[in-house]
Amino acid sequence: MAAPNRPPQQFPTVYISFSAEINPNTTESLIALFANEINQGKRDFYLMISTPGGAVMNGLNLYNVLRGLPITLTTHNVGNVDSIGNAIFLAGQTRYACPHSTFMFHGVSFNFTQGVNLDERGSRERLANILSDQRRIGSIIQERTTLTAKRVRAMFREARTVDSAFAAGCGIVNEIRDVQVPAGCPVFQLVFQR
């Protein structure tokens, strides 16, 4: 007698490993992966993230999209979450950090390309953009943690790196724990050329 055909095992949670800089390519690739899985009926996501940060515009885009999707999102710091990566990490409704992971906060900067010449108006415009980006990132951190505006501004000025215990104490994470992907569960890994 032949064995009955069984449907493939369905896992309720989609596990995604993201270890990359935040830029247009990585942001759009991650959003596309979420969209594809949502279109297949998935609603529970577990994002294992480690990032050196990157472009503020793309990070805020990713934060807003993740917050707006009809999903339950868990984020887990599996190494370093730096700079704009903190906003993305805070998109999770539930947030974890591995015991030896860190979070790095600093103010927004602007990289000048060779030959850039700024007059007073251009300098004021750049400064206004930097301050606006810092306020937006700071407001996300304040809304999603117990950190005050004053404390966030100080962390930006100090270029402060904090450990998982600090993160747990101020609501950046709900709990410190290692990642535990269920046996046999598929894990999506986005790979980017470096």
N, C-alpha and C positions, 0 to 999 in steps of 0.2 A: 504494500500500500504506500503510495506517495505521500510525502509530508505535505500538510496543507500550506497553501501560500499565505504568508503573513505579511501584513503591511510593514514597511520599515518603521523602526521605533521612532517615535516623535518625542523630542525634548522640548519642554515648554520654554526654556530660557535660551536666548541666543547669546553666546559668549564671543566677545570681540577683543582681540589684543591689538592695541594701538601704541606704537613706540616710534614717534616721529616728530619732526618740527611742524609747527602750525603754519601752513602756507596755502595758497589756492588749491594746489593739487591734492594735498593730504586732506584738506577740509572737504572738498567736493567728493573725493573717494569715500570718505567715511560717511558722509550724508547719503551717497548713492547706496552704500551697503545697508544702512538703516532702512532706506526707502524700499529697496528690493525685498528685504525680510518682512517689512510691514505689509507690502503688497501680497506677500504669501501668507498673511494672517498672523504673523508673530507680533506679540505685544509686550513680552518681557525680555529686557536686554541687560547684559552685564558687561560693562566696558572696563577692561583692564588697561590702564593708561600710564604711560611714562613719556614725558615730553619736556624738551628744553624751552618750550614756548615758541614764539615766532611773531607772526603778523597779528596785530591787535584787531584789525578789521575782520580777518578770517576767524579769529577766536571768538569774537562777539557774534558773528554770523552763526558759528557752530553752537554756541551756548543758546542762542535764541531759537534755533531750529530744534535742538534737542529738547528744550523746555516746551516747545509747541507741539511736538509729535504725540499722537495718542498711544503712549507707551508707559510702562513702568521701567525706569532706568536706575540701575545700580552702578556706581562708579567705584573703582578700586585702584588706589595709587600703588603701583607695583615697582616703583623705583624713585624717580624724581618727577614732581609736577612743579614746573617753574613758570614764572611770568604769566602770560595770558592763559597758560594751561590751567591755572587755578580757577579761572572763570568757567572753563569747559568742565573741569572736575566737579564744580559746584552745581552743575546742571542735574546731577543725580539726585533722586529723591532719597535714596539710601547711599551712604558713602563710607568706604572702608579704606584703611591704609595698612600696608604690610609693616611689621614692626621696625624695619630698618629703612623705611622710605622717608623722603623729605619733601617739603614744600618751600619754594623760594619766591619771595615777593620783592618787587622793586618798581620804581617809577618808570613811566613810559619814556622812551628815548626816540630820537629821530636820526637815522643814518643819512649822512650827506654823501651824495655821489660826487665824483671828481668834477671839478669845474662849476659847482653850484655857487652862486653868488646871491646872498640875501641882503636886501635893503631893509630899512626899518619896518615897512609894511609886511614884507615877507617874513621877517623875524617874529613880528607880533602874531602873524597868522600861524606860524609853526608852533609858537608857544601856546596859543589858544587851542590848537589841535591836541597838543600833548596834555594840557590840563583837562580838556574835555574827555579824552580817553581815560585818564587817571580817575576822573570822577565816575565815569561809567563802570569801570572795573571795580573801583572802591564801593560803589553802590551795590553791585552784585555780591561782593564779599560781605558787606554789612547785612544785606537782606537774607543771606543764606547761612550766616554764622552768628555768633554772639559778639563778634568784634565790633567795637565802636568806630565811628568815623575818625576820631583822633588817633586811635591805635592803628588803624589801617594806613593813615597818612604817615605815621611814624615808621611803620614797617616798609613802606615804599621808600622813604628817605634813607633808611638804614640798609636797604638791599638785604633784607633779613631772610635767612634760611631757618626753617623750624622743623623739628622732628615730629614723628607721629603722635607722641605723647602731648605735645603742645597742641597739635591739630585736634586731638580728641577733647582737650580741655576747653576749646573755644568753639566747638561745633563745626569745624571744617569736616571732621569725620564723625560718624556715629560709633565706630568701633575700630580697634586695632586688631587685625587678624590676617593670617595668610590666606592666599587665594586657594579655593578648593573647587576645582572644576569636576563635576561628576564623571565617573568612568564612562567612556564611550560617547560622551557628549562632544559634538563637533565644536571646534574653535576656529573662528575666522581670524586670519592674520593678514593685515594689509602690509604689503612690502613695497617700499619706495626706493628708487635709485638714489644713492647718496653721492 
